[in-house]
Amino acid sequence: MTDRAECKPSTVDHEQEADERDDAHLDDLEEGAGCTEIWEHLAEKRNE
């Protein structure tokens, strides 16, 4: 017998409300935004 970690991926609930999601603060970003765009977006939100 080999020692292996079992992989049990959790399912993602796509019906979850946007305000309950951990990434809801990134909803205003365009698809494919890079690190710089994300950083700028977070900095702008912090200033508001």
Backbone bond lengths (Angstrom), bond angles and torsions (degrees), N, CA, C in turn:
res aa  C-N    CA-C-N  psi(-1)  N-CA   C-N-CA  omega(-1)  CA-C   N-CA-C  phi
1 M - - - 1.464 - - 1.531 108.64 -
2 T 1.296 116.40 139.84 1.459 121.00 179.57 1.516 109.85 -103.61
3 D 1.311 115.47 151.05 1.465 120.54 176.66 1.523 108.34 -88.35
4 R 1.312 116.12 110.26 1.468 121.45 179.67 1.507 109.11 -132.11
5 A 1.290 115.00 141.31 1.467 119.49 173.33 1.519 108.40 -77.32
6 E 1.313 115.52 135.75 1.457 118.80 178.67 1.523 109.72 -81.85
7 C 1.308 116.02 135.46 1.456 121.66 178.25 1.517 108.14 -98.88
8 K 1.308 115.62 113.51 1.460 120.93 178.15 1.520 107.88 -125.20
9 P 1.329 117.12 81.57 1.464 119.06 -178.46 1.521 111.34 -63.26
10 S 1.315 115.19 140.76 1.460 119.52 177.95 1.524 109.04 -84.23
11 T 1.291 114.86 152.93 1.456 119.42 178.79 1.520 109.25 -84.17
12 V 1.312 116.04 149.96 1.454 121.84 179.72 1.518 108.23 -101.11
13 D 1.302 115.72 128.75 1.459 121.17 178.77 1.525 108.53 -89.03
14 H 1.332 116.59 99.23 1.461 120.91 -178.05 1.517 112.50 -74.97
15 E 1.300 117.93 -9.13 1.454 122.25 179.47 1.525 111.58 -87.98
16 Q 1.328 116.81 -2.64 1.449 121.21 -177.84 1.525 110.25 -63.19
17 E 1.308 117.35 139.56 1.467 121.94 -178.66 1.519 110.09 -65.20
18 A 1.335 116.81 147.36 1.459 122.24 -176.67 1.523 111.80 -60.25
19 D 1.330 118.28 -36.54 1.464 119.59 -177.97 1.525 112.16 -74.15
20 E 1.321 118.37 -12.92 1.452 122.46 177.35 1.521 111.87 -92.17
21 R 1.311 117.17 -14.81 1.454 120.96 -175.85 1.513 110.91 -79.36
22 D 1.334 116.11 147.98 1.459 121.58 178.55 1.520 112.08 -66.96
23 D 1.321 117.25 -26.49 1.465 120.47 -176.20 1.526 112.78 -105.52
24 A 1.312 117.56 18.40 1.462 121.02 -178.23 1.529 111.72 -62.50
25 H 1.329 117.90 -26.86 1.460 121.33 179.83 1.532 112.18 -71.08
26 L 1.331 117.38 -7.00 1.461 121.77 178.97 1.520 112.62 -104.86
27 D 1.319 117.84 7.21 1.466 121.85 -176.81 1.526 113.32 -60.96
28 D 1.336 117.75 -27.55 1.463 121.45 -178.07 1.527 113.03 -77.00
29 L 1.312 118.45 -11.12 1.471 121.93 -178.16 1.522 111.09 -78.13
30 E 1.322 115.07 148.23 1.458 120.18 176.38 1.527 109.72 -74.28
31 E 1.312 116.10 151.82 1.460 121.90 176.25 1.524 109.23 -59.10
32 G 1.300 117.04 131.93 1.455 121.31 178.11 1.520 114.22 87.65
33 A 1.337 117.57 10.65 1.464 120.47 179.17 1.516 109.82 -61.93
34 G 1.316 115.52 143.38 1.458 121.02 -179.35 1.517 112.12 -96.18
35 C 1.311 115.61 -175.50 1.464 122.18 -177.14 1.529 112.28 -56.82
36 T 1.322 116.48 -43.60 1.463 120.09 -177.52 1.519 110.96 -63.78
37 E 1.324 117.08 -44.71 1.471 120.77 179.62 1.527 110.70 -63.81
38 I 1.305 116.78 -40.29 1.467 120.38 179.30 1.520 109.90 -65.42
39 W 1.337 116.99 -44.75 1.454 121.09 179.98 1.526 110.23 -60.83
40 E 1.333 117.74 -46.00 1.459 121.84 179.70 1.524 111.18 -62.00
41 H 1.315 116.00 -42.00 1.469 121.08 179.33 1.530 110.44 -61.39
42 L 1.320 116.76 -45.38 1.472 120.20 -179.77 1.524 110.87 -66.04
43 A 1.336 117.45 -38.67 1.456 121.38 179.10 1.533 110.39 -64.77
44 E 1.320 117.86 -40.77 1.465 121.22 178.14 1.516 111.25 -64.29
45 K 1.317 117.15 -42.97 1.471 121.11 179.53 1.521 110.95 -64.63
46 R 1.335 116.48 -36.56 1.459 120.72 -179.98 1.526 110.42 -65.68
47 N 1.337 117.07 -35.85 1.455 121.69 -178.76 1.529 112.69 -72.98
48 E 1.324 117.52 -20.95 1.478 121.08 -176.86 1.486 112.97 -74.22
